[in-house]
Amino acid sequence: MELTAGTKVLITGGTGFTGSVLTKKLVALGLDVRVIARASSDITSFEGLSIEWFRGDNFDKEIVQKACKDVEYIFNVAAAYREAKLKEEDYHNVHVLGTKLLAEEALKQKEFKRFIHISTIGVHGDIKNPPADEESPFNPGDIYQNTKADAEKWLHSFASENNLEYTVIRPVAIYGPSDKRLLKLFKMAKSGIYPILGYGKSLYHLIHVDDLTDIIIKAATFLKAKNEVFIAGNPESASIEGIGRIVASVYNKKLYIIKMPAWPFFLMGMLCELICRPLQIEPPIYRRRVAFYTKDRSFDTSKLMNVLEYKTRYSNEQGLEETAGGYQKHNWL
């Protein structure tokens, strides 16, 4: 079974990094695409595309009711990303309340087929014995991860009780040439000076945005994906050092690794957060950014192949090389 032209689909978070790639792919398939987007969202990159826009919040009941009318598939991609200005209720509204309203409304649609919910591997928190898999316990560590976990747990329960067909995707670190989340690493690698905090392996698991969106689209209709959870990531994790070496080679740079103890940076991060958060200023150092170097985030993603029958198109090396070229093309370096 595949998504056919004219199928009515709704996307939340459709203007974000992952959401915009997904939205454009669904439009290209000839689907009847609807997107809930905040009034402040920039939609200029979608000009000329056949999209019905519903401007407002994904937790606005009236907006959700209108957007869900007669839909067959919902792609719930919306996320409240970590920003100093956000309050706890903002995360709850986007992740938990938004999911509840969408799932409840989906049940009312006669032709509704599947709810595709985009969660995060962050629900597993700090992995004590990597690699983790879909059955590993939840151990969220901050408000973002907590509310993502709450939303997913609620959906599992609600769907089971109400016979709502659904699939959950937990992406690892999403990247690609049009997103800046790895830009600092690339800048350091291009400079040749590459500091690493801590002395562990510093494993990091990646998924290229093109692979992720293809996984999401396949999961919408694949029979074996019904009521399943998939960790979306490459077959192997990468080390922070390994990422630097791949990027440096693209820019023909010799890489000098400088390893430093992490604890002073954790302390600085804690102090910066205590001072900056009450002022709604983005701290120059976060503890979670320090943790980026000190925690081994590695996952067993074999279920993608064994159940979803999906093989990633981008290896870590291929994706990082493409992203390095994209950053250079955008003059971001």
Protein Blocks (a to p, Z undefined) as FASTA:
>chain_A
ZZdehiacddehklmmklmmmmmmmmmnopacdddddfklccklmgoiacdddeddfklm
klmmmmmgopabdcdfbccdddfkbcfklmmmmmmmmmmmmmmmmmmpmkbcbdcddddf
klnmpafbacddfklccddfbfklmmmmmmmmmmmmmmmmnopacddddddddddfkbck
lmmmmmmmmnopacdedjbfopaddddfklmmmmmmmmmmmmklgopacddddfbdcdfk
lmmmmmmmmnopacddddddfklmmmmmmmmmmmmmmnopacfbdfklmmmmmpccdddf
klmmmmnopacfbdfklmmmmmmmmmmmnopZZ
